[in-house]
């Protein structure tokens, strides 16, 4: 039952969203993989945890499953996906880390 309570709280308390960009230095990751710690330096450089800059209230967004995100590099779309395709919905992810 505790998991159900945490999931309920995650759904009830979620009030806003923001975007984050999870960046990996692939060259560094390849160099460190043989040492057994491929994520330590490859994900911990100064500008690699970009978040925000704004929080959008949940009440101002359409249902999460109807939103598409597009990632562009020099105005060329590199990623295009629906949030309906997320492996873990926001409430599930929040519940897991709570």
N, C-alpha and C positions, 0 to 999 in steps of 0.2 A: 503493500500500500504506500510506503514512502515515495516510491518512484512516481506514482500517480499524483501525489500531492505536489511534488516538485514540478512535474509537467504542467499541472493546473496553474501553479504560481507563475511559471514561465510564460504561459499564455496570458494570464490576467495582468501581469506586471509589464509586459512589453508595451512601451508607449511611443517609441520612436525608432527610426532606422538611420543608419549612415552607411557609407561604402568604405571598404578597405581593400587595399591592393597588396596581396601576398607575393613578395618578390623573392626570387632565388638567384644567387650568383652561380650559374651552372658550372662555370670553369672551376670555381673554388669547391663546389660540391664534388666534382669529379676528382679533384686532388685529394680531398679529405675522405672520400668513400673508403679507400683502402685502410685508413686508420680506424674505421668504425664509427666515425662521427660526421656523417655527411651533412647534417643540418646545422651544426654548431656555428661555424663561421659563415656558411652560405646564406643564412637567413638573418644574420645579426649585424649588418652594416648600417651605418647611420640613417640612411634614407629609405630603408627597406620595409618599414611598417606604416605606409601611408594610410591615413584614415581621415575621413571627413571631406571638407571642412565644416559641414553642417549636419545637423540632426533634423530629420523630417518627421513630424508627428505621424503616428500610425493613422490617425483620423483623417489625414490629408492625402493618403495614398489609396489607390484601388486595391482590391484583394491581391495579396502577394503573388498568387499563381498567375496573375494576368500581366505581370511586369516582365519586360525583356531588358537585358543588359547587353550593351555593345561596347567592346573594347577596341579602341583605335590607336594606331601608331602612324603619325604623320598623315592623319586624315584617312587612312586605309583601315577598313574594318578587319580586325584579326580574330575577334571572338564575337559571337552573337548567340545568345541562349536565353531561354525562358526560365524564370525562377520556378516554374512548375516542374522543371527537370532537376531541381536540387535533390541530392541524395538524402540530406537531412534538412527538414524544414526549420525555420528560425526557432520556433518553440522547442523542438526536439534538441537542437544544438545547445540552446540556453539551458535546458533541463539537464543535459549531460554534463555541462561544465559547472553547474551549480552545486 
